[in-house]
Amino acid sequence: MTNMGYSYKKLQGPDDVQLQDLPLTETAKEELPLPQNFFHRHPKTTSWAIKMLIAFLVLLSALSLTRAAVLEKKQAASTASSSTTRVPQVFQTTPELFAGPTATGRAPFLAQSNPAPFGVASFVANHPLETAIPIVGNTQNASIFQQMGNVSPYFPNPSGFGVNEIPLPAGANITQLHMLHRHGSRYPTSNSGVQKFGATLTALAANKTANFTGQLAFLNSFSYGLGVEILVPIGQQELFDSGVLHYYDYGHLYNTSTKIIARTTTQDRIVKSAEYFMAGFFGLSWTNNATLEVIIEGNFINPDNVTLAGYDNCNNSNTAVNEGGDNATAIWTASYLKNATARLNALSGKFFNWTTADAYDAQTLCPYETVAFGYSSFCDLFTYQEWLDFEYSIDLSFAGGDYFQSPTGRAVGIGYVEEFLARVNNHTLNTATAQANITLDNNTATFPLNQTLYFDFSHDTNLAAVLTAFGFTQFAQFLPTTGPPANQQLIVSHLQPFGARIDIEIIKAPQPVAANRTTAANAYTSGPPTNYVHFLVNQRTLPLGPSFPSCGNRTDGWCELSTFLNIQAGSLAAAQYNYACNGNYPAVPYGSLTNGVPQATAT
């Protein structure tokens, strides 16, 4: 990382490099490099030298004040989002408002608690998490930490979405990046199942009533130590690393003479994720390059409009009509954890009776304890097949709660889609549109239209709903409660792991780009300059053709921008926002919905 310092100075611009001009204190004066015994050896020149020194210090001080005034003026000018509009500093990150639960957990002690090398001759150093854990049935040396759905630590999509990655043809230029980023790895949600289960196990150990044996013997002295909802250190690293990655990919797009607006919600883990990303992209002096617009999330009594947490203002997304995914998960969990529950009971005597829900909470403690403490003894309690099945339980939950089997799937994400379309079409939003905050989105100071980089920070379910609202029917495949279908597309660990990101590139080409290009030689066809849109999810191209036939079956997965905008012109109506979020319609069995909207329609 030390080699990146020159890049950050370049980002700030030559006039913005902050030099430290300090007034010379008495101590500093004593340390001036004058020859030893100078005044003692030259008494006649003492008075003259002192006068010259004082004059020099006065001149230096005047120059410092003048330079400071110039820098202050330039810095003030750089905070403007355009040449005529200043960014109002009405948002703050310190002290935090509506930060949500922020309880921290105990500090990790992996050097003491790490059981590696697990009784085998080979040793794999932790990096920084201990993930080289022998798992029964793992014959392919695969990582279970890439099969944990939305609680997987970040990793790039390993298999892609059905197209190969093809570079830009010569002469084509990326002109804009629109990024929507999930927060990094964190502690569990407050009042979650794992938190309650952890409290139960802790009480058993504290009361000396536990007598677990075998692999469960560690529970006899167990103490739940996880915090609540805020980022853990690996989550901070995930966002910092993403900022560095995005700088290497898109740093050229940053205009060093401007200060961009980036957006986050007030949730502590979202704010911190944004700050760590900015530090990775711009360096520790990122506040010279970006203003972080903090939009209120979490005021549930009178919820504020925020497209980065679209469920806040979508009432039905939090009620029984949207529990199809959870119901499907419960059915699947009762099936795949039947054997595991029996194994755990065999090691627990009669003092503790494991239920399937307990087994599921124990399995969920593995990823949460791993990202918090570096290692978890819960991980190898389950077989490799049971970890594959755990992934599928989360796929079911997202399919029915956030994607196309949800009645509010499109509605929760449509506000961000409308903001994206407004930015690309170069206009603000001045009428109530889904969850869009019109006060902010109708003001170019807080909703700028002249940026080449747009950075927004959000949640996993919101990213899923945004893909649904765009209409990526590639993920509309029905997922049965009996097990994964062939050629499954909706795999949450590939779509919304911790630190997930959707990158949308706007590309300008000098001529139409060939739809079936494979090499530089056949890149272009004859015609006028053409703009394209390119979606990437977790660093892999998400092709537009499979979901939007009018985009064509392109080998690069792109779509002509004009075609894509024509398609998206109907996305707001397709979401049925008001009815989906506020309408009175019945809950239907999981699998009854196929398009991310209620089965009944508004009258």
C-alpha positions as CSV (number, residue, x, y, z in Angstrom):
1,M,0.0,0.0,0.0
2,T,2.9,2.4,0.6
3,N,3.5,2.7,-3.2
4,M,0.1,4.3,-3.7
5,G,1.0,7.6,-2.0
6,Y,1.9,9.3,-5.3
7,S,-1.5,8.5,-6.7
8,Y,-3.3,10.2,-3.9
9,K,-1.3,13.4,-4.3
10,K,-2.2,13.4,-7.9
11,L,-5.8,13.0,-7.1
12,Q,-5.7,16.1,-4.9
13,G,-4.1,18.2,-7.5
14,P,-0.8,20.1,-7.2
15,D,-2.5,23.1,-5.5
16,D,-4.2,21.0,-2.9
17,V,-1.1,19.3,-1.4
18,Q,-1.2,20.3,2.3
19,L,2.2,21.4,3.5
20,Q,2.7,21.8,7.2
21,D,3.5,25.4,8.0
22,L,4.1,25.7,11.7
23,P,5.1,28.9,13.6
24,L,8.5,28.6,15.0
25,T,8.3,28.2,18.8
26,E,11.2,28.9,21.1
27,T,12.1,25.2,21.0
28,A,12.2,25.3,17.2
29,K,14.4,28.4,17.2
30,E,16.8,26.6,19.4
31,E,17.0,23.8,16.9
32,L,18.0,26.0,13.9
33,P,21.1,24.6,12.4
34,L,23.5,27.4,13.4
35,P,27.2,26.7,13.8
36,Q,28.2,25.7,17.3
37,N,29.3,28.7,19.5
38,F,28.6,31.2,16.7
39,F,27.5,34.1,18.9
40,H,30.3,33.4,21.5
41,R,33.0,33.6,18.8
42,H,31.6,36.6,17.0
43,P,30.2,39.1,19.6
44,K,30.2,42.1,17.3
45,T,27.9,40.4,14.8
46,T,25.5,39.1,17.4
47,S,23.1,42.1,17.3
48,W,23.2,42.1,13.5
49,A,22.5,38.3,13.3
50,I,19.6,38.5,15.7
51,K,18.0,41.3,13.7
52,M,18.4,39.4,10.5
53,L,16.9,36.2,12.1
54,I,13.9,38.1,13.4
55,A,13.3,39.7,10.0
56,F,13.5,36.2,8.4
57,L,11.0,34.8,10.8
58,V,8.6,37.6,10.3
59,L,8.8,37.2,6.5
60,L,8.4,33.4,6.8
61,S,5.3,33.9,9.0
62,A,3.8,36.3,6.5
63,L,4.4,33.9,3.6
64,S,2.8,31.1,5.6
65,L,-0.3,33.1,6.4
66,T,-0.6,34.2,2.8
67,R,-0.3,30.6,1.5
68,A,-2.8,29.4,4.1
69,A,-5.3,31.9,2.9
70,V,-4.8,30.9,-0.7
71,L,-5.2,27.2,0.2
72,E,-8.3,27.9,2.2
73,K,-9.9,29.8,-0.7
74,K,-9.1,26.9,-3.1
75,Q,-10.4,24.3,-0.7
76,A,-13.6,26.2,-0.2
77,A,-14.0,26.4,-4.0
78,S,-13.4,22.7,-4.4
79,T,-16.4,21.9,-2.2
80,A,-18.7,23.1,-4.9
81,S,-20.4,20.4,-6.9
82,S,-20.4,22.7,-9.9
83,S,-19.0,26.2,-10.7
84,T,-22.1,27.9,-9.2
85,T,-23.4,25.5,-6.5
86,R,-21.9,24.9,-3.1
87,V,-22.6,21.7,-1.2
88,P,-24.4,22.5,2.0
89,Q,-22.8,20.7,4.9
90,V,-26.1,19.7,6.4
91,F,-25.2,16.0,6.8
92,Q,-22.8,14.7,9.4
93,T,-20.9,11.6,10.3
94,T,-19.8,12.7,13.8
95,P,-21.7,12.6,16.1
96,E,-23.8,10.0,14.4
97,L,-27.6,10.2,14.2
98,F,-29.9,7.2,13.7
99,A,-26.8,5.0,13.7
100,G,-28.7,1.9,14.7
101,P,-27.4,-0.7,17.2
102,T,-23.6,-0.3,17.6
103,A,-22.6,-2.7,20.4
104,T,-19.1,-4.1,19.9
105,G,-18.0,-7.6,20.9
106,R,-15.0,-9.0,22.6
107,A,-11.6,-8.6,21.0
108,P,-10.3,-11.6,19.0
109,F,-7.4,-13.7,20.3
110,L,-6.7,-15.9,17.4
111,A,-3.0,-16.4,18.2
112,Q,-4.3,-18.3,21.3
113,S,-7.5,-19.8,20.1
114,N,-6.5,-21.0,16.6
115,P,-6.4,-24.9,16.5
116,A,-4.5,-25.0,13.2
117,P,-2.9,-27.1,11.7
118,F,-5.8,-29.4,12.9
119,G,-3.7,-32.4,13.5
120,V,-2.3,-32.7,10.0
121,A,1.2,-32.2,8.7
122,S,0.6,-29.3,6.4
123,F,0.0,-25.8,7.7
124,V,-1.9,-22.9,6.0
125,A,-1.4,-19.5,7.7
126,N,-4.5,-17.5,8.5
127,H,-5.0,-14.6,6.2
128,P,-6.3,-13.0,8.4
129,L,-9.2,-15.5,9.1
130,E,-8.7,-19.1,9.8
131,T,-10.6,-20.8,7.0
132,A,-8.4,-23.9,6.3
133,I,-10.7,-26.1,8.4
134,P,-11.1,-29.8,7.5
135,I,-14.8,-30.3,6.7
136,V,-16.3,-33.8,6.4
137,G,-17.1,-34.6,2.8
138,N,-15.1,-31.8,1.3
139,T,-13.2,-33.8,-1.3
140,Q,-12.7,-30.9,-3.7
141,N,-10.8,-28.7,-1.2
142,A,-13.5,-26.0,-1.7
143,S,-14.1,-23.2,0.8
144,I,-17.2,-23.4,2.8
145,F,-16.8,-19.6,3.3
146,Q,-17.9,-19.1,-0.3
147,Q,-21.1,-21.0,0.4
148,M,-22.6,-18.9,3.1
149,G,-24.9,-16.7,1.2
150,N,-25.2,-13.2,2.4
151,V,-22.9,-13.9,5.3
152,S,-20.0,-15.0,3.2
153,P,-16.9,-12.8,3.4
154,Y,-16.4,-11.0,0.1
155,F,-15.0,-12.9,-2.9
156,P,-15.4,-12.2,-6.6
157,N,-18.0,-14.3,-8.3
158,P,-16.1,-17.4,-9.2
159,S,-18.2,-18.7,-12.1
160,G,-19.7,-15.6,-13.7
161,F,-23.2,-15.1,-15.1
162,G,-23.0,-16.9,-18.4
163,V,-20.7,-14.7,-20.6
164,N,-17.0,-14.3,-20.9
165,E,-15.2,-11.2,-19.9
166,I,-14.2,-9.3,-23.0
167,P,-12.1,-6.1,-22.8
168,L,-13.2,-2.7,-24.4
169,P,-12.3,-2.4,-28.0
170,A,-9.7,0.2,-28.9
171,G,-11.3,3.7,-29.1
172,A,-14.2,2.9,-26.7
173,N,-14.2,4.9,-23.5
174,I,-15.9,4.4,-20.1
175,T,-17.5,7.8,-19.4
176,Q,-19.4,7.1,-16.2
177,L,-19.4,4.6,-13.3
178,H,-22.5,4.1,-11.1
179,M,-21.6,2.0,-8.1
180,L,-24.0,0.5,-5.5
181,H,-22.1,-1.2,-2.7
182,R,-23.1,-3.3,0.2
183,H,-21.4,-2.8,3.6
184,G,-18.6,-5.2,4.8
185,S,-18.7,-8.1,7.2
186,R,-20.4,-7.3,10.4
187,Y,-21.8,-8.6,13.7
188,P,-25.3,-10.2,13.7
189,T,-28.5,-8.2,13.7
190,S,-29.9,-7.3,17.2
191,N,-32.4,-9.8,18.6
192,S,-31.4,-12.3,15.9
193,G,-31.7,-16.1,16.3
194,V,-27.9,-16.5,16.8
195,Q,-27.9,-13.8,19.5
196,K,-30.7,-15.5,21.5
197,F,-29.1,-19.0,20.9
198,G,-25.7,-17.7,22.0
199,A,-27.3,-16.3,25.2
200,T,-28.9,-19.7,25.9
201,L,-25.6,-21.6,25.5
202,T,-23.8,-19.0,27.7
203,A,-26.3,-19.4,30.5
204,L,-25.9,-23.2,30.4
205,A,-22.1,-22.9,30.7
206,A,-22.4,-20.2,33.5
207,N,-24.9,-22.3,35.5
208,K,-22.5,-25.3,35.2
209,T,-25.4,-27.4,33.9
210,A,-23.8,-28.1,30.5
211,N,-22.2,-31.5,29.9
212,F,-21.5,-31.6,26.2
213,T,-19.2,-34.2,24.9
214,G,-17.0,-34.9,21.8
215,Q,-17.0,-32.0,19.3
216,L,-19.4,-30.1,21.5
217,A,-17.2,-30.1,24.6
218,F,-16.2,-26.5,23.9
219,L,-19.7,-25.4,24.8
220,N,-19.1,-26.4,28.4
221,S,-17.2,-23.1,28.8
222,F,-18.8,-21.2,26.0
223,S,-19.4,-17.4,26.3
224,Y,-21.2,-15.5,23.5
225,G,-19.0,-12.5,22.6
226,L,-20.4,-11.1,19.4
227,G,-21.4,-7.5,19.1
228,V,-24.4,-6.0,17.2
229,E,-24.6,-5.0,13.6
230,I,-21.4,-2.8,13.2
231,L,-18.5,-3.7,11.0
232,V,-15.8,-6.1,12.2
233,P,-12.2,-5.6,11.1
234,I,-12.4,-7.8,8.0
235,G,-15.4,-5.8,7.0
236,Q,-13.4,-2.6,7.2
237,Q,-10.7,-4.2,5.1
238,E,-13.2,-5.4,2.5
239,L,-14.4,-1.9,1.8
240,F,-10.9,-0.4,1.9
241,D,-9.7,-3.0,-0.5
242,S,-12.7,-2.3,-2.7
243,G,-11.8,1.4,-2.8
244,V,-8.3,0.5,-3.9
245,L,-9.6,-1.9,-6.5
246,H,-12.1,0.7,-7.8
247,Y,-9.3,3.3,-7.9
248,Y,-7.2,1.1,-10.1
249,D,-10.2,0.4,-12.3
250,Y,-11.7,3.8,-12.5
251,G,-9.3,6.4,-11.0
252,H,-8.9,8.1,-14.3
253,L,-12.5,9.1,-14.3
254,Y,-12.0,11.4,-11.2
255,N,-11.8,15.1,-12.1
256,T,-9.1,16.5,-9.7
257,S,-10.7,19.9,-9.9
258,T,-14.0,18.8,-8.4
259,K,-15.3,17.4,-5.2
260,I,-17.8,14.6,-5.7
261,I,-20.9,13.7,-3.7
262,A,-21.1,10.1,-2.4
263,R,-24.2,8.8,-0.5
264,T,-24.7,6.6,2.5
265,T,-27.4,5.9,5.0
266,T,-27.1,6.7,8.7
267,Q,-26.6,3.1,9.8
268,D,-23.2,2.9,11.4
269,R,-22.0,0.0,9.3
270,I,-23.0,1.8,6.1
271,V,-21.3,5.1,7.1
272,K,-18.1,3.3,8.1
273,S,-18.2,1.2,4.9
274,A,-18.4,4.4,2.8
275,E,-15.5,6.0,4.8
276,Y,-13.2,3.0,4.4
277,F,-14.0,2.8,0.7
278,M,-13.2,6.5,0.2
279,A,-9.9,6.0,2.1
280,G,-9.0,3.2,-0.2
281,F,-10.0,5.1,-3.3
282,F,-8.6,8.6,-2.5
283,G,-6.4,8.0,0.5
284,L,-6.7,9.2,4.1
285,S,-7.3,12.7,3.0
286,W,-10.5,11.7,1.1
287,T,-12.5,14.5,2.5
288,N,-10.6,16.8,0.1
289,N,-12.1,14.8,-2.8
290,A,-15.6,13.8,-1.7
291,T,-18.5,14.9,0.5
292,L,-20.4,12.1,2.1
293,E,-24.1,12.7,2.0
294,V,-25.7,10.9,5.0
295,I,-29.4,10.1,4.5
296,I,-31.5,9.1,7.5
297,E,-32.3,5.4,7.9
298,G,-33.9,3.9,10.9
299,N,-36.5,6.4,12.1
300,F,-39.3,3.8,11.9
301,I,-41.9,5.9,13.7
302,N,-41.8,8.4,10.9
303,P,-39.6,6.7,8.2
304,D,-37.6,8.9,5.9
305,N,-37.4,8.4,2.2
306,V,-34.1,6.7,1.4
307,T,-33.6,4.6,-1.8
308,L,-30.5,3.0,-0.2
309,A,-32.7,1.2,2.3
310,G,-35.9,0.9,0.2
311,Y,-37.7,-1.3,2.7
312,D,-38.0,1.6,5.2
313,N,-40.9,3.1,3.3
314,C,-42.3,-0.1,1.9
315,N,-44.6,-1.3,4.7
316,N,-45.6,-4.6,3.2
317,S,-42.0,-5.7,2.8
318,N,-41.9,-6.1,6.6
319,T,-45.2,-7.9,7.1
320,A,-46.6,-11.4,6.7
321,V,-47.4,-10.9,3.0
322,N,-43.7,-11.0,2.3
323,E,-42.7,-14.0,4.4
324,G,-42.8,-16.5,1.5
325,G,-39.0,-16.8,1.5
326,D,-38.7,-17.4,5.2
327,N,-41.4,-20.0,5.0
328,A,-39.6,-21.8,2.2
329,T,-36.3,-21.7,4.2
330,A,-38.0,-23.2,7.2
331,I,-39.2,-26.1,5.1
332,W,-35.8,-26.7,3.6
333,T,-34.0,-26.4,6.9
334,A,-36.2,-29.0,8.6
335,S,-35.2,-31.4,5.8
336,Y,-31.4,-30.9,5.4
337,L,-30.6,-30.4,9.1
338,K,-32.4,-33.5,10.3
339,N,-29.3,-35.6,10.5
340,A,-27.2,-32.8,11.9
341,T,-29.8,-32.2,14.7
342,A,-29.6,-35.9,15.6
343,R,-25.8,-35.8,15.8
344,L,-25.8,-32.8,18.1
345,N,-28.4,-34.3,20.4
346,A,-26.2,-37.5,20.7
347,L,-23.5,-35.3,22.1
348,S,-25.7,-33.4,24.5
349,G,-27.3,-36.0,26.9
350,K,-30.7,-35.2,28.3
351,F,-30.0,-31.7,29.6
352,F,-30.3,-30.0,26.2
353,N,-32.6,-30.9,23.4
354,W,-31.5,-29.5,20.0
355,T,-34.2,-28.4,17.6
356,T,-33.7,-27.8,13.9
357,A,-33.8,-24.1,14.6
358,D,-31.0,-24.5,17.2
359,A,-28.9,-26.4,14.7
360,Y,-29.4,-23.6,12.1
361,D,-28.4,-21.0,14.6
362,A,-25.3,-23.0,15.4
363,Q,-24.5,-23.2,11.7
364,T,-25.0,-19.4,11.3
365,L,-22.7,-18.7,14.2
366,C,-19.8,-20.2,12.1
367,P,-19.6,-17.3,9.6
368,Y,-20.4,-14.6,12.2
369,E,-17.8,-15.8,14.7
370,T,-15.2,-16.3,12.0
371,V,-15.4,-12.7,10.7
372,A,-15.4,-11.4,14.3
373,F,-12.8,-13.7,16.0
374,G,-11.0,-15.2,13.1
375,Y,-12.1,-18.8,13.8
376,S,-15.2,-20.6,15.0
377,S,-15.6,-24.0,16.5
378,F,-19.1,-24.3,15.1
379,C,-17.8,-24.6,11.5
380,D,-16.7,-28.2,11.5
381,L,-19.9,-29.4,13.3
382,F,-21.5,-29.7,9.8
383,T,-20.6,-31.6,6.7
384,Y,-19.7,-30.2,3.3
385,Q,-23.1,-31.1,1.9
386,E,-24.8,-29.4,4.9
387,W,-22.9,-26.2,4.0
388,L,-24.1,-26.4,0.4
389,D,-27.6,-26.8,1.8
390,F,-27.1,-23.8,4.1
391,E,-26.3,-21.7,1.0
392,Y,-29.5,-22.9,-0.6
393,S,-31.5,-22.0,2.5
394,I,-30.4,-18.4,2.1
395,D,-31.1,-18.5,-1.7
396,L,-34.7,-19.5,-0.8
397,S,-35.0,-16.6,1.7
398,F,-33.8,-14.0,-0.8
399,A,-35.9,-15.5,-3.7
400,G,-39.1,-15.1,-1.7
401,G,-38.2,-12.0,0.2
402,D,-36.3,-9.8,-2.2
403,Y,-36.3,-11.2,-5.7
404,F,-39.1,-12.3,-8.0
405,Q,-41.0,-14.5,-5.7
406,S,-41.6,-11.5,-3.4
407,P,-44.6,-9.2,-3.8
408,T,-42.4,-6.2,-2.9
409,G,-39.2,-7.3,-4.7
410,R,-39.5,-4.6,-7.5
411,A,-41.0,-1.9,-5.3
412,V,-38.2,-1.9,-2.7
413,G,-35.5,-1.4,-5.4
414,I,-37.4,0.9,-7.8
415,G,-36.4,4.2,-6.1
416,Y,-32.7,3.6,-6.8
417,V,-33.5,2.6,-10.4
418,E,-35.3,5.9,-10.9
419,E,-32.3,7.8,-9.5
420,F,-30.0,6.0,-11.8
421,L,-32.2,6.8,-14.8
422,A,-32.3,10.4,-13.7
423,R,-28.6,10.7,-13.5
424,V,-28.0,9.1,-16.9
425,N,-30.7,11.3,-18.5
426,N,-29.2,14.3,-16.8
427,H,-32.2,15.5,-14.8
428,T,-33.2,15.7,-11.1
429,L,-36.3,14.2,-9.6
430,N,-39.0,16.8,-8.8
431,T,-42.1,14.7,-8.2
432,A,-42.6,12.0,-5.6
433,T,-41.1,8.8,-7.0
434,A,-41.2,5.7,-4.8
435,Q,-38.7,6.1,-1.9
436,A,-36.8,9.0,-3.6
437,N,-36.1,11.9,-1.2
438,I,-37.3,14.7,-3.4
439,T,-35.8,17.4,-1.1
440,L,-32.3,15.9,-1.9
441,D,-33.0,14.6,-5.4
442,N,-34.4,17.9,-6.7
443,N,-31.2,19.8,-5.8
444,T,-28.0,19.5,-7.8
445,A,-26.0,20.3,-4.7
446,T,-27.1,17.0,-3.2
447,F,-28.0,15.1,-6.4
448,P,-25.4,16.2,-8.8
449,L,-25.6,15.5,-12.5
450,N,-22.1,16.3,-13.7
451,Q,-20.2,13.5,-12.0
452,T,-18.3,10.7,-13.8
453,L,-18.2,8.7,-10.6
454,Y,-21.3,7.9,-8.5
455,F,-20.7,6.0,-5.2
456,D,-23.7,4.8,-3.2
457,F,-23.6,2.5,-0.1
458,S,-26.4,0.2,0.9
459,H,-27.6,-3.2,2.2
460,D,-27.7,-6.7,0.8
461,T,-31.5,-6.9,0.4
462,N,-31.5,-3.5,-1.3
463,L,-29.0,-4.7,-3.9
464,A,-31.2,-7.7,-4.5
465,A,-34.3,-5.6,-4.9
466,V,-32.5,-3.2,-7.3
467,L,-31.6,-6.1,-9.6
468,T,-35.3,-7.1,-9.4
469,A,-36.5,-3.6,-10.1
470,F,-34.3,-3.3,-13.1
471,G,-36.0,-6.5,-14.3
472,F,-33.1,-9.1,-14.3
473,T,-35.4,-12.0,-14.9
474,Q,-32.2,-14.2,-15.1
475,F,-32.8,-14.5,-11.4
476,A,-36.6,-15.2,-11.6
477,Q,-36.1,-19.0,-11.8
478,F,-38.3,-20.8,-9.3
479,L,-36.3,-22.4,-6.4
480,P,-38.2,-25.4,-5.0
481,T,-38.2,-26.2,-1.3
482,T,-37.0,-29.8,-2.1
483,G,-33.6,-28.8,-3.3
484,P,-31.6,-26.7,-5.9
485,P,-32.8,-26.8,-9.5
486,A,-30.5,-27.5,-12.4
487,N,-28.5,-24.5,-13.7
488,Q,-29.4,-22.4,-10.7
489,Q,-28.8,-18.7,-11.3
490,L,-29.8,-17.1,-8.1
491,I,-26.9,-17.9,-5.8
492,V,-26.7,-15.3,-3.0
493,S,-23.1,-15.8,-2.1
494,H,-22.3,-14.9,-5.8
495,L,-24.6,-11.9,-5.7
496,Q,-24.8,-10.4,-2.2
497,P,-21.9,-11.5,0.0
498,F,-20.5,-9.1,2.5
499,G,-18.9,-6.2,0.5
500,A,-20.9,-7.0,-2.7
501,R,-21.0,-4.3,-5.4
502,I,-22.9,-3.5,-8.5
503,D,-20.9,-1.5,-11.0
504,I,-22.7,0.0,-14.0
505,E,-20.4,1.4,-16.7
506,I,-21.6,3.8,-19.4
507,I,-19.4,3.4,-22.5
508,K,-19.0,5.6,-25.5
509,A,-17.8,3.9,-28.7
510,P,-16.8,5.7,-31.9
511,Q,-18.9,3.2,-34.0
512,P,-21.3,0.4,-33.2
513,V,-19.6,-2.5,-31.4
514,A,-20.1,-5.9,-33.0
515,A,-22.5,-8.1,-31.0
516,N,-20.4,-11.2,-31.5
517,R,-17.0,-9.8,-31.1
518,T,-14.3,-12.1,-29.7
519,T,-11.1,-10.4,-30.8
520,A,-9.9,-6.8,-31.5
521,A,-10.0,-7.5,-35.3
522,N,-13.8,-7.7,-35.4
523,A,-14.7,-5.1,-32.8
524,Y,-16.7,-2.6,-34.9
525,T,-19.3,-2.4,-37.5
526,S,-20.1,0.7,-39.7
527,G,-22.3,3.4,-38.2
528,P,-22.3,6.5,-35.9
529,P,-20.9,6.8,-32.4
530,T,-22.9,4.6,-30.0
531,N,-23.3,4.5,-26.2
532,Y,-23.6,1.2,-24.2
533,V,-24.3,0.1,-20.7
534,H,-22.3,-2.7,-19.0
535,F,-23.3,-4.2,-15.7
536,L,-20.9,-6.0,-13.4
537,V,-21.7,-7.7,-10.1
538,N,-18.8,-8.7,-7.9
539,Q,-16.4,-8.1,-10.7
540,R,-18.2,-10.3,-13.3
541,T,-20.3,-9.2,-16.2
542,L,-24.0,-9.5,-15.7
543,P,-25.3,-9.9,-19.3
544,L,-28.3,-7.9,-20.3
545,G,-29.5,-10.0,-23.2
546,P,-30.9,-13.0,-21.2
547,S,-33.2,-10.6,-19.2
548,F,-33.9,-8.1,-22.0
549,P,-34.2,-9.7,-25.4
550,S,-34.1,-6.4,-27.3
551,C,-30.6,-5.9,-26.0
552,G,-29.6,-8.9,-28.2
553,N,-27.5,-11.9,-27.4
554,R,-24.2,-10.1,-27.2
555,T,-20.9,-11.9,-26.4
556,D,-19.8,-9.0,-24.2
557,G,-23.2,-8.8,-22.3
558,W,-23.6,-5.1,-23.1
559,C,-26.7,-3.3,-24.3
560,E,-27.1,-0.1,-26.4
561,L,-27.8,2.6,-23.8
562,S,-30.8,4.0,-25.8
563,T,-32.3,0.5,-25.9
564,F,-31.8,-0.1,-22.2
565,L,-33.3,3.3,-21.3
566,N,-36.3,2.6,-23.4
567,I,-36.8,-0.7,-21.6
568,Q,-36.4,1.0,-18.2
569,A,-38.9,3.7,-19.0
570,G,-41.6,1.2,-17.9
571,S,-39.9,-0.1,-14.8
572,L,-41.6,2.3,-12.4
573,A,-45.1,1.2,-13.6
574,A,-44.0,-2.4,-13.5
575,A,-43.1,-2.2,-9.8
576,Q,-46.6,-1.1,-8.8
577,Y,-44.9,0.7,-6.0
578,N,-47.9,2.2,-4.0
579,Y,-50.0,-1.0,-4.2
580,A,-47.1,-3.4,-3.6
581,C,-45.9,-1.4,-0.5
582,N,-49.2,-0.1,0.9
583,G,-52.0,-2.1,-0.7
584,N,-54.2,-4.6,1.1
585,Y,-53.6,-7.9,-0.5
586,P,-53.4,-11.5,0.9
587,A,-50.3,-13.5,1.6
588,V,-49.9,-16.3,-0.9
589,P,-47.9,-19.5,-0.7
590,Y,-44.2,-19.4,-1.7
591,G,-43.9,-19.9,-5.4
592,S,-47.2,-18.3,-6.3
593,L,-45.4,-15.1,-7.4
594,T,-43.1,-14.9,-10.4
595,N,-42.5,-11.2,-11.2
596,G,-41.7,-9.4,-8.0
597,V,-45.1,-7.8,-7.6
598,P,-48.3,-8.9,-5.8
599,Q,-50.5,-11.6,-7.4
600,A,-53.5,-9.4,-7.2
601,T,-53.4,-6.0,-9.0
602,A,-54.5,-2.6,-7.8
603,T,-58.0,-1.5,-8.9
